[in-house]
Every structure is written in C-alpha cells, then in structure tokens.
Amino acid sequence: MTQKTTLANGIVVITTENSTADIIAGRLFFRAGSCWEPQEQAGLSHLLAAVMMKGTQNLSALEIAEKVESIGASLGTDAATDYFLVFLKSVTKDFLPLLQLAAEIVRSPSFPEAQIELERRLILQQISQAQEQPMTVAFEALRQILYQDHPYAASGLGTKETVTALNRADLEYFHQAYLRPDNLIVSISGNITHPQVLELVEQVFGAWQAPPIPMPEMVWQPIKHQPQERVIHQDTKQAIVMLGYPAASVYEPAYTALKLLSAYLGNGLSSRLFVELREKQGLAYEVSALYPTRVDTSAFVVYLGTAPANQSIALEGLRAEVDRLSTTTLTREEVQKIKNKVLGQHALGKQTNAQLAQTPGYYEAIGLGIDFDQKFIQDINRVTAADLQAAAQQYLQTPYVAIVSPNIVSPNND
C-alpha cells in the first residue's frame, strides 16, 4: 500500500508499507538533474552530488562517514538526467538519526574547497577513461547529433572544459536554486506506517521553508530532426554501430508500445537482435536496444559491437531489424511473450525496500504521480500488435547513426 501527503512547506511525502523486514529505505528526490544545467556548466549536478557528502557546517567528511558506518547504514547522493537524489537505508530503530543526517547534508553542505578539487580530479579521470571506451564514445556521439542544443545532449559527467571551469559559487547557486522543500519528494518504504513517516518528516523537515524566489524555469530546446551519421576512428579492435531514433517522452501515448518494442529487439538472450544478428549471422560480440524513460523527447537506440570487417553488413542488419517492425505485424504469441517478460522484470524491480521507495518517488519526481506504476501495468496489458506496428511507423523510420571504428592505418606505415 502506497500513500501520499503534501506538507505545508511543499514537501511531498510518500510511504510504501512493507513489514517483511525490520529495515527502512528512503529516497529524497529533487527535480534538478543534469538537464537543468546550462551547457557551459555540464557536470555541475554530478559534482554537487559528490561534494555534498564531503562536509556540512557542523560535520567533516570523516565524521559523516563514521556516523553512517557506526550503525551499519547506507547514505549517498546521485545526479541523474531528470532528478537529483539522496538515498538512505538503515534498521528501523536507526532511521530517525540517519534521516536527520541526510537533512543536514541537504540543507547545509559546506562545499570545502579541497574536497571540490579532489572530486573534480576524480571526475576528470572518469571523463578520460570514458573517452577510451568505444561504446561510451558512440553513445556520446549519438547523443550529440540527435539532441544538438537540447539539455539531453550533454553527458552527466560533463566535459573536461566544463568541469574544469566549475567553482564553489556554481555549486552554491545550484544547491540554493533547486534543493528546497517545495521541490522535494520524500519516499520511504519499510516497517513503518504513513502516519509515522509523516511524523518523522515533520520533525526533521517541517521547519524548512521555501525561499521567496521562484525556481528557475526549465526551457526545453526543440529538437531539429535532421538525421545524420558520425563516424569516429579510435584505437579499438572492434567497431561499434549505433542507431538512434527520436522517440516519445513518458507522457506520450506511444511510450508503452516503444518499451515493448525495445524489449522485443534487445532484452535478453531470446531477443530478436541477439538471435538474428549474433546467433544466426555471427555479426555481434554484443547487441542490444534501449529506450530510456524521459520527461522530454527520448531516444530509441539499437547497437552492436562487431568485427571491423563486418561493420557495413552489421549496420544493414540493424536497419533491417528495426525497419521490419513497421512492415511486419508481430504474432499474438510474440506480443504476449514480450509482455510477460516486461511485466516480470517490472515486478522483480519492486522487491526490496530500496526499490519500493525508488519507484513511486521517481514517478512523482518526473510528474507522473504514484499511480503510474499500476497504470503502466494496465497499459502494457492493453497494447496490441497493431499498436506496436503503429508506434514503429511513427517513430522508427530514419535513424541517426554513430559509428566508432578502428584507426585507419596508411599502407605506407611500417
């Protein structure tokens, strides 16, 4: 059972009761992910998430770590595309002090300069390492040509240039602008009732008042649909071939059908791409599809890793499998099989208290509400083969193409 209440200061409180274990997990969602960053400050929310755990007005990084570890709890922060997150978990008796610690980290981070520089160096190392991974390079290239000036174009890590330019004032502004009570969803699951959760949240956050200044508005830049191809040569022994199609946001009617099509093509060893391109044709070292849930325009992506000699035929194979969805109606058995797979994985994603806190909190944070979980299941069951074909015909026509292939070596070189 999941319940929701909005407090006087704007905090949304969600409780999912689950008494199977004496553990409570919490998620603090803020509508403030990487897509809220200006292009010239890409990576800001990721750096903020890293630095927030490194000190408050009253506690050092070591003291925070000792408080968490002394009760065997977990506490951390994360920045995603469409939200900023603080996550916590402990046994029931220790949850109040852990929530109080989380509140202190959220409300009064100290942003020590030394820690900012340390986390900056670590992130720059991550960026350098990512640039050596062909799959990551291909995703980066596809995202840039597909999204252009849209906020989704930027990597959550940022670039070497943007991360190097970030400073303490940037962190303080982003923190003050978005991490505020009227932008907060507290989602808690465990051996606790909704009234008890309300009492805890009121005790910890009730006096926190929103500043009088309104939050900056999100401005979504329209995507100019101009499919193109980008080829990047890199020191690699395999080629990465990736196709991307601008696709429905989570609010659009075709969202559920595209989720099913993505699973049909690339989810597991029995998926269409795996069977046809890897098992039957031997074209792929790895092959898959993905369709992330997004507040604004998403992307339907299929990709594979192959031998350089097979790059062209692999590209044709991927195109053919996606094109087939528009011209071939799936059988009733195929549709039911993929529905069972998606619904089964959906159910498996809601077993632990951490998952039970994550799911409704996430849906609320992206504006869908806590009832979306059941709506998604109902929508899956209603999808027909005709709906799947119509979604493919609407969205999966002309792809953006990103390819990473080995460096071209001149025949004159020794």
C-alpha positions as CSV (number, residue, x, y, z in Angstrom):
1,M,0.0,0.0,0.0
2,T,1.4,3.4,-1.0
3,Q,0.1,6.7,0.3
4,K,1.0,10.3,-0.4
5,T,0.6,13.6,1.5
6,T,1.9,17.1,0.8
7,L,3.1,19.1,3.8
8,A,2.5,22.8,4.4
9,N,6.0,23.7,3.2
10,G,5.5,21.8,-0.1
11,I,7.3,18.6,0.7
12,V,5.6,15.6,-0.9
13,V,5.8,12.5,1.4
14,I,5.2,9.0,0.1
15,T,5.1,5.9,2.2
16,T,5.1,2.2,1.0
17,E,4.5,0.0,3.9
18,N,6.4,-3.3,3.9
19,S,6.9,-5.1,7.2
20,T,8.7,-8.2,5.8
21,A,12.0,-6.9,7.2
22,D,12.9,-4.5,10.1
23,I,14.5,-2.1,7.6
24,I,13.6,1.3,6.3
25,A,14.8,2.7,3.0
26,G,14.4,6.3,1.9
27,R,14.7,8.4,-1.2
28,L,14.9,12.2,-1.3
29,F,14.1,13.3,-4.9
30,F,14.7,16.8,-6.1
31,R,13.5,17.9,-9.6
32,A,17.0,19.0,-10.5
33,G,19.1,16.7,-12.7
34,S,21.7,17.3,-15.3
35,C,19.2,18.6,-17.8
36,W,18.8,21.7,-15.5
37,E,22.4,22.7,-16.1
38,P,23.5,25.3,-18.6
39,Q,25.5,23.8,-21.4
40,E,28.6,25.7,-20.2
41,Q,28.2,24.0,-16.8
42,A,27.7,20.4,-17.8
43,G,28.6,18.1,-15.0
44,L,27.5,20.6,-12.3
45,S,24.9,18.4,-10.6
46,H,27.2,15.4,-10.7
47,L,30.0,17.4,-8.9
48,L,27.4,18.7,-6.5
49,A,26.3,15.1,-5.6
50,A,29.9,14.1,-5.0
51,V,30.8,17.2,-2.8
52,M,27.7,17.3,-0.7
53,M,28.8,14.2,1.2
54,K,32.1,15.8,2.0
55,G,31.1,18.1,4.8
56,T,28.4,20.2,6.4
57,Q,28.5,23.3,8.6
58,N,28.9,21.0,11.6
59,L,30.5,17.8,10.3
60,S,33.5,16.8,8.3
61,A,33.5,14.1,5.6
62,L,35.1,11.7,8.1
63,E,32.5,12.5,10.8
64,I,29.7,11.9,8.2
65,A,31.2,8.5,7.2
66,E,31.7,7.5,10.9
67,K,28.1,8.3,11.7
68,V,26.8,6.2,8.9
69,E,29.1,3.3,9.4
70,S,28.6,3.2,13.2
71,I,25.1,2.0,12.7
72,G,25.7,-0.2,9.6
73,A,23.6,2.1,7.4
74,S,24.0,3.5,3.9
75,L,23.7,7.1,2.8
76,G,24.6,8.6,-0.5
77,T,23.8,11.1,-3.3
78,D,23.4,10.8,-7.0
79,A,22.5,13.0,-10.0
80,A,20.5,11.6,-12.9
81,T,19.2,13.3,-16.1
82,D,15.8,14.3,-14.7
83,Y,16.3,14.3,-10.9
84,F,18.8,14.7,-8.1
85,L,18.7,12.0,-5.4
86,V,19.7,11.3,-1.8
87,F,19.4,7.7,-0.8
88,L,19.5,6.2,2.7
89,K,18.8,2.8,4.4
90,S,19.0,1.5,8.0
91,V,17.3,-0.8,10.5
92,T,14.1,0.8,11.8
93,K,15.4,2.0,15.1
94,D,18.3,4.0,13.5
95,F,16.3,5.6,10.7
96,L,15.5,8.9,12.5
97,P,19.1,9.8,13.2
98,L,20.0,8.8,9.6
99,L,17.2,11.0,8.2
100,Q,18.4,13.8,10.4
101,L,21.9,13.4,9.0
102,A,20.6,13.3,5.4
103,A,18.7,16.5,6.2
104,E,21.9,18.2,7.4
105,I,23.7,17.2,4.3
106,V,20.9,18.5,2.1
107,R,20.3,21.8,3.9
108,S,23.8,22.9,5.0
109,P,26.6,21.4,2.9
110,S,29.9,23.3,3.4
111,F,31.5,22.7,0.0
112,P,35.1,22.5,1.2
113,E,37.4,23.9,-1.5
114,A,39.9,21.0,-1.0
115,Q,37.1,18.4,-1.5
116,I,35.8,20.3,-4.6
117,E,39.3,20.0,-6.1
118,L,39.6,16.3,-5.2
119,E,36.2,15.4,-6.7
120,R,37.0,17.5,-9.7
121,R,40.2,15.5,-10.4
122,L,38.3,12.2,-9.9
123,I,35.6,13.2,-12.4
124,L,38.2,14.4,-14.9
125,Q,39.8,10.9,-14.6
126,Q,36.4,9.4,-15.2
127,I,35.9,11.5,-18.3
128,S,39.3,10.5,-19.7
129,Q,38.6,6.8,-19.0
130,A,35.2,7.1,-20.7
131,Q,36.8,8.6,-23.8
132,E,38.8,5.4,-24.1
133,Q,35.7,3.2,-24.2
134,P,34.3,2.7,-27.7
135,M,30.7,2.1,-26.6
136,T,30.7,5.2,-24.4
137,V,32.2,7.3,-27.3
138,A,29.5,6.0,-29.6
139,F,26.7,6.9,-27.2
140,E,28.2,10.3,-26.7
141,A,28.4,11.0,-30.4
142,L,24.8,9.7,-30.9
143,R,23.5,11.9,-28.1
144,Q,25.2,15.0,-29.5
145,I,23.9,14.6,-33.1
146,L,20.4,13.6,-32.0
147,Y,19.9,16.2,-29.3
148,Q,22.0,19.1,-30.5
149,D,21.2,22.1,-28.3
150,H,18.7,20.2,-26.2
151,P,19.6,19.7,-22.5
152,Y,19.8,15.9,-23.0
153,A,22.7,16.3,-25.4
154,A,25.3,16.7,-22.6
155,S,26.9,13.9,-20.6
156,G,26.0,13.8,-17.0
157,L,29.8,13.8,-16.2
158,G,30.3,16.9,-18.2
159,T,33.3,17.6,-20.3
160,K,36.9,18.3,-19.3
161,E,36.4,22.0,-20.2
162,T,33.1,22.5,-18.3
163,V,34.2,20.5,-15.2
164,T,37.5,22.4,-15.0
165,A,35.6,25.7,-15.1
166,L,33.1,24.9,-12.3
167,N,33.6,26.6,-9.0
168,R,32.2,26.8,-5.5
169,A,29.8,29.6,-6.4
170,D,28.3,27.4,-9.1
171,L,27.7,24.6,-6.6
172,E,26.1,27.0,-4.1
173,Y,23.8,28.6,-6.7
174,F,22.5,25.2,-8.0
175,H,22.1,24.0,-4.4
176,Q,20.1,27.0,-3.4
177,A,18.1,27.2,-6.5
178,Y,16.8,23.6,-6.6
179,L,17.4,21.8,-3.3
180,R,14.5,23.4,-1.5
181,P,11.4,22.0,0.3
182,D,8.9,22.9,-2.4
183,N,10.9,20.8,-4.8
184,L,11.4,17.8,-2.6
185,I,9.8,14.3,-2.7
186,V,10.5,12.1,0.3
187,S,9.7,8.5,-0.5
188,I,10.1,5.9,2.3
189,S,9.5,2.2,2.4
190,G,9.8,-0.3,5.2
191,N,8.5,-1.4,8.6
192,I,6.7,1.8,9.2
193,T,3.2,3.4,8.7
194,H,2.3,6.5,6.8
195,P,1.4,8.5,9.9
196,Q,4.7,7.5,11.5
197,V,6.5,8.7,8.3
198,L,4.7,12.0,8.4
199,E,5.7,12.5,12.0
200,L,9.3,11.8,11.2
201,V,9.4,14.1,8.2
202,E,7.6,16.9,10.0
203,Q,10.1,16.5,12.9
204,V,13.1,16.7,10.5
205,F,12.0,18.9,7.7
206,G,8.8,20.7,8.9
207,A,10.5,23.9,9.8
208,W,12.3,24.2,6.5
209,Q,10.7,26.9,4.4
210,A,11.0,27.6,0.7
211,P,12.8,30.8,-0.2
212,P,10.7,33.6,-1.7
213,I,12.4,33.5,-5.0
214,P,10.8,31.1,-7.5
215,M,12.8,28.3,-9.0
216,P,14.3,28.9,-12.5
217,E,12.0,27.5,-15.2
218,M,13.1,24.6,-17.4
219,V,13.2,25.6,-21.1
220,W,13.3,22.6,-23.4
221,Q,15.0,23.4,-26.7
222,P,13.1,21.9,-29.6
223,I,15.0,19.2,-31.5
224,K,15.5,19.8,-35.2
225,H,15.0,16.4,-36.8
226,Q,18.0,16.3,-39.2
227,P,19.2,12.7,-39.2
228,Q,23.0,12.4,-39.8
229,E,25.8,10.0,-39.4
230,R,29.0,10.5,-37.4
231,V,32.0,8.2,-37.7
232,I,34.8,8.3,-35.1
233,H,38.1,6.5,-35.6
234,Q,39.7,5.2,-32.5
235,D,42.3,2.7,-31.3
236,T,40.0,-0.2,-30.9
237,K,39.8,-3.8,-32.2
238,Q,36.0,-3.8,-32.8
239,A,33.5,-1.5,-34.4
240,I,30.5,-0.1,-32.6
241,V,27.5,0.6,-34.7
242,M,24.6,2.5,-33.2
243,L,21.3,3.8,-34.5
244,G,19.1,6.3,-32.6
245,Y,15.6,7.5,-33.3
246,P,13.9,10.5,-31.6
247,A,11.1,8.9,-29.6
248,A,8.2,9.5,-27.3
249,S,8.5,11.0,-23.9
250,V,7.0,9.2,-21.0
251,Y,3.9,11.3,-21.3
252,E,3.0,10.3,-24.9
253,P,0.6,7.5,-25.9
254,A,3.3,5.5,-27.7
255,Y,5.6,5.2,-24.7
256,T,4.3,1.8,-23.6
257,A,4.4,0.3,-27.1
258,L,8.0,1.6,-27.6
259,K,9.0,0.0,-24.2
260,L,7.7,-3.3,-25.5
261,L,9.5,-2.9,-28.9
262,S,12.8,-2.1,-27.2
263,A,12.4,-5.3,-25.0
264,Y,11.5,-7.3,-28.1
265,L,14.5,-6.2,-30.0
266,G,17.2,-6.2,-27.3
267,N,16.2,-7.5,-23.9
268,G,18.0,-10.8,-23.2
269,L,19.3,-13.9,-25.0
270,S,16.0,-14.6,-26.7
271,S,15.6,-11.1,-28.0
272,R,15.2,-10.6,-31.8
273,L,18.6,-8.8,-32.3
274,F,20.5,-11.4,-30.2
275,V,19.0,-14.3,-32.1
276,E,19.2,-12.9,-35.6
277,L,22.4,-10.9,-35.6
278,R,24.5,-12.8,-33.1
279,E,23.4,-16.4,-33.0
280,K,22.3,-16.8,-36.6
281,Q,24.6,-14.4,-38.5
282,G,27.5,-14.2,-36.1
283,L,27.8,-10.4,-36.6
284,A,27.8,-9.2,-33.0
285,Y,30.0,-9.6,-29.9
286,E,27.3,-7.7,-28.1
287,V,24.0,-6.4,-29.3
288,S,21.0,-4.7,-27.5
289,A,18.4,-2.0,-27.6
290,L,17.4,0.6,-25.1
291,Y,14.6,3.2,-24.7
292,P,15.1,5.3,-21.5
293,T,12.2,6.9,-19.8
294,R,12.5,10.7,-20.3
295,V,10.4,13.7,-19.4
296,D,11.1,15.2,-22.8
297,T,11.9,13.6,-26.1
298,S,13.6,10.2,-25.5
299,A,15.7,8.1,-27.9
300,F,15.1,4.6,-29.2
301,V,18.6,3.1,-29.6
302,V,19.9,-0.2,-31.1
303,Y,23.5,-1.0,-31.2
304,L,26.1,-3.8,-31.6
305,G,29.8,-4.4,-31.4
306,T,31.2,-6.3,-34.3
307,A,34.4,-7.1,-36.2
308,P,35.6,-4.1,-38.3
309,A,35.2,-6.2,-41.5
310,N,31.5,-6.7,-40.7
311,Q,30.8,-3.0,-40.0
312,S,28.7,-2.3,-43.1
313,I,26.7,-5.5,-43.0
314,A,26.1,-5.1,-39.3
315,L,24.7,-1.6,-40.0
316,E,22.4,-3.0,-42.7
317,G,21.3,-5.8,-40.3
318,L,20.4,-3.3,-37.6
319,R,18.5,-1.2,-40.0
320,A,16.6,-4.2,-41.4
321,E,15.5,-5.4,-38.0
322,V,14.2,-2.0,-37.0
323,D,12.5,-1.4,-40.4
324,R,10.9,-4.9,-40.1
325,L,8.8,-3.6,-37.1
326,S,7.0,-1.2,-39.4
327,T,6.2,-3.7,-42.1
328,T,5.7,-7.0,-40.2
329,T,2.9,-7.5,-37.6
330,L,4.1,-9.5,-34.6
331,T,2.2,-12.6,-33.8
332,R,-0.1,-12.9,-30.8
333,E,2.4,-15.3,-29.2
334,E,5.3,-12.9,-29.8
335,V,3.4,-10.0,-28.3
336,Q,2.3,-12.0,-25.2
337,K,5.8,-13.3,-24.7
338,I,7.3,-9.8,-24.6
339,K,4.6,-8.6,-22.4
340,N,5.3,-11.4,-19.9
341,K,9.0,-10.5,-19.9
342,V,8.4,-6.8,-19.3
343,L,5.8,-7.3,-16.6
344,G,8.0,-9.9,-14.9
345,Q,11.0,-7.6,-14.8
346,H,8.8,-4.8,-13.7
347,A,7.7,-6.9,-10.7
348,L,11.2,-8.0,-9.9
349,G,12.2,-4.4,-9.7
350,K,9.9,-3.9,-6.7
351,Q,11.1,-6.4,-4.2
352,T,13.4,-4.6,-1.8
353,N,12.5,-1.6,0.4
354,A,15.1,0.4,-1.6
355,Q,13.2,-0.4,-4.8
356,L,9.8,0.2,-3.2
357,A,11.0,3.7,-2.2
358,Q,12.6,4.4,-5.5
359,T,9.6,3.5,-7.8
360,P,6.8,5.8,-6.6
361,G,9.3,8.6,-5.7
362,Y,10.8,8.5,-9.2
363,Y,7.3,8.6,-10.8
364,E,6.3,11.5,-8.6
365,A,9.6,13.4,-9.3
366,I,9.0,13.3,-13.1
367,G,5.4,14.4,-12.8
368,L,3.6,11.1,-13.3
369,G,2.3,10.5,-9.8
370,I,2.4,7.4,-7.6
371,D,-0.5,5.8,-9.5
372,F,1.6,5.5,-12.7
373,D,3.0,2.1,-11.5
374,Q,-0.4,0.4,-11.8
375,K,-1.2,2.5,-15.0
376,F,1.9,1.2,-16.7
377,I,0.9,-2.4,-16.0
378,Q,-2.6,-1.8,-17.3
379,D,-1.2,0.0,-20.4
380,I,1.1,-2.9,-21.1
381,N,-1.8,-5.4,-21.0
382,R,-3.8,-3.3,-23.4
383,V,-1.2,-2.9,-26.1
384,T,-1.9,-4.8,-29.3
385,A,0.2,-5.9,-32.3
386,A,-1.3,-3.1,-34.3
387,D,-0.3,-0.6,-31.6
388,L,3.3,-1.9,-31.8
389,Q,3.4,-1.6,-35.6
390,A,1.9,1.9,-35.5
391,A,4.5,3.1,-32.9
392,A,7.3,1.8,-35.2
393,Q,5.8,3.5,-38.2
394,Q,5.5,6.8,-36.3
395,Y,8.9,6.8,-34.6
396,L,11.3,4.3,-36.1
397,Q,11.9,5.5,-39.6
398,T,15.1,7.4,-40.3
399,P,17.9,6.9,-37.8
400,Y,20.8,9.0,-36.6
401,V,23.9,6.9,-36.9
402,A,27.0,6.8,-34.8
403,I,29.9,4.5,-35.6
404,V,33.2,4.0,-33.8
405,S,35.7,2.0,-35.8
406,P,39.5,1.3,-35.7
407,N,42.0,3.9,-36.7
408,I,42.8,4.0,-40.4
409,V,46.4,3.0,-40.9
410,S,48.2,4.1,-44.0
411,P,49.6,1.2,-46.1
412,N,52.9,3.0,-46.3
413,N,53.3,2.8,-42.5
414,D,55.7,0.2,-41.2
